[in-house]
Amino acid sequence: MTDRERRRRRRRKQVLRARMLVGITVLAIVVIAGIGINSAAKKSAERKAQKEQELKEQELAKTEDKKQKKEAKQTDKNTEENSPEATVTPEAEKEFTLADLDNPEGFDKRPTEHGIALQNTQIDLNGLDTTGLDWGQGGDKDQWNRPAGCLQYQEKYGKYNAYFIKDEPEKKIIYLTIDEGYEYGCSPRILDTLKEKNVPAVFFVTKSFAEQNQDLVQRMIDEGHEVGNHSVTHPAKGLYSQTIEEQTNEVTGLHDYIKNQFGYEMHLFRYPAGKFNEQSLALLNNLNYKSVFWSFAYLDYDVENQPNPAESLQKMIDCLHPSALYLLHAESETNTQVLGDFIDQARAQGYEFKLFQ
């Protein structure tokens, strides 16, 4: 065998040993890694099982604690009921009414069952402006779609407990108010819709309406709505056209009738035809009333020329704005037809109906 062949054999053996060494090393690494993975998985499983066991024990402890507290509470209740002092029968749970909607904390007593009596700070009428004003919300709007005129008048006359809008742009609330000068056969259906939709409203009535429709007025009160004062005779020239004494009689004459007939105190007033002046606002304040105007109204009161229902509904929706005071007339057949759809569509846009008080 030549030297060349011997060198070749040595090189082959060296290569073979190197390959065997690499193979053994790789195999060792794989084995060690497998052992490490198995060990880690085992530890993870053990930790998971331990955590689950701890959670079960905590849940059992909570359940046992609740059970013990419940048993202790029942024991106290039985002891109290069996004591000699426990002789009064608990009252039945108060039924939810529409009146509860305007107070998130709830009421101990329904606020509209007997009305609300205000005690306003009295204002000196001497020197106040007697210039007549004819209210209308106008067409200019701010960025929240609120009539600009409402905000101006609210700032100017709010000190007299007058409301043209509630200046709360962050609240998508509608205060629904309905004027009742006379009955045209629509009020029962309007009340049915409000009951179905669970929506409260303020009904401003005249004395003649109240006298001729006592059952409807009682239903308004019973179903949690607010009954407001719309004067005795609804003077077409405006309340301010009368003397102070005559204006007072227009308000107190209806107030006393409603109180005597229904045991109900009114505290909200709506000016006939929206005509007023500064002195008259102060007078209403002194008679312990709030004067409620509106931030939306439209020509809906002419029973001989009723507007198109679809167009009217769209107008009502287009004018939606935060803390709105909506005025609708109850003699309107159009309003009667679209009221339910208006409520549904307003709610679909995130609005909530509350009772103005």
Buried (B, 14 or more C-beta within 10 A) or exposed (E): EEEEEEEEEEEEEEEEEEEEEEEEEEEEEEEEEEEEEEEEEEEEEEEEEEEEEEEEEEEEEEEEEEEEEEEEEEEEEEEEEEEEEEEEEEEEEEEEBBBBBBEEEEBEEBBBBBBBEBEBEEBEBEEBEEEBBEBEBEEEBEEBEBBEBBBEBBEEBBEBBBBBBBBEBEEBBBBBBBBBBBBBEBBBBBBEBBBEBEBBBBBBBBBBBBEEBEEBBBBBBEBBBBBBBBBBBBBEEBBBBBEEEEBBBBBBBBBEBBBEEBEBBBBBBBBBBBBBBBBBBBBBBBBBBBBBBBBBBBEBBEBEEBBEBEEBBBBBBEBBBBBBBBBBBBBBBBBBBBBBBBBEBBBEEEBEBBBBB
